[in-house]
């Protein structure tokens, strides 16, 4: 081995170390981008689950309200799981779903009389979804926090019926 070869081998160690450091920095940046993407995807899934669970509560309150023509609202969320007005076990909601954004119970929305008409999340995070909501939830567009998404059951209003207009000069099918 010649002396010149040993000197050249020593000079390449610096470039190798620089290359390894650059590779570590690049891997760190890619990892942070992947983590941010994963966090956002996870939040989108939780947001979809919030919409699903909120609609389940809203529909269960509607079923409770209409059950046997009594037109009453529940006084507790537990009443949706087992209707106290019936001797038989009547479940309007299979289970009391937790809020996917906070992993706590949903906050009930009550009337001044204490009737529960809906639920909402306690999360103050800004929603990712700002448009294209399912039918009945169009009012969620442009809201600044998940706690502003209120899943409220509204009693349907009967359509206004107007009497048919009489045609002048006709008194029936025949003249």
MOHU-V158398 format. One record per backbone hydrogen bond with DSSP energy under -0.5 kcal/mol. NH is the residue of the N-H (numbers start at 1). CO is the residue of the C=O. If there is no record, write none. Layout:
nh co
NH CO
NH CO
This chain:
nh co
5 2
6 2
7 3
8 4
9 5
10 6
11 7
12 8
13 9
13 10
14 10
15 11
16 12
17 13
18 14
19 15
20 16
21 17
22 18
23 19
24 20
25 21
26 22
27 23
28 24
29 25
30 26
31 27
32 28
33 29
34 30
35 31
36 32
37 33
38 34
39 35
40 36
41 37
42 38
43 39
44 40
45 41
46 42
47 43
48 44
49 45
50 46
51 47
52 48
53 49
54 50
55 51
56 52
57 53
58 54
59 55
60 56
61 57
62 58
63 59
64 60
65 61
66 62
67 63
69 66
70 67
71 65
72 65
74 116
79 76
80 77
81 77
81 78
82 78
83 90
86 83
90 88
91 89
92 80
92 90
93 80
97 95
99 104
103 99
106 97
107 120
108 106
109 118
110 108
111 115
114 111
116 74
117 109
117 115
118 109
119 151
120 107
121 146
121 149
137 134
140 137
141 138
142 130
143 140
146 125
147 123
148 145
149 146
150 148
151 119
151 149
152 150
153 117
154 152
170 167
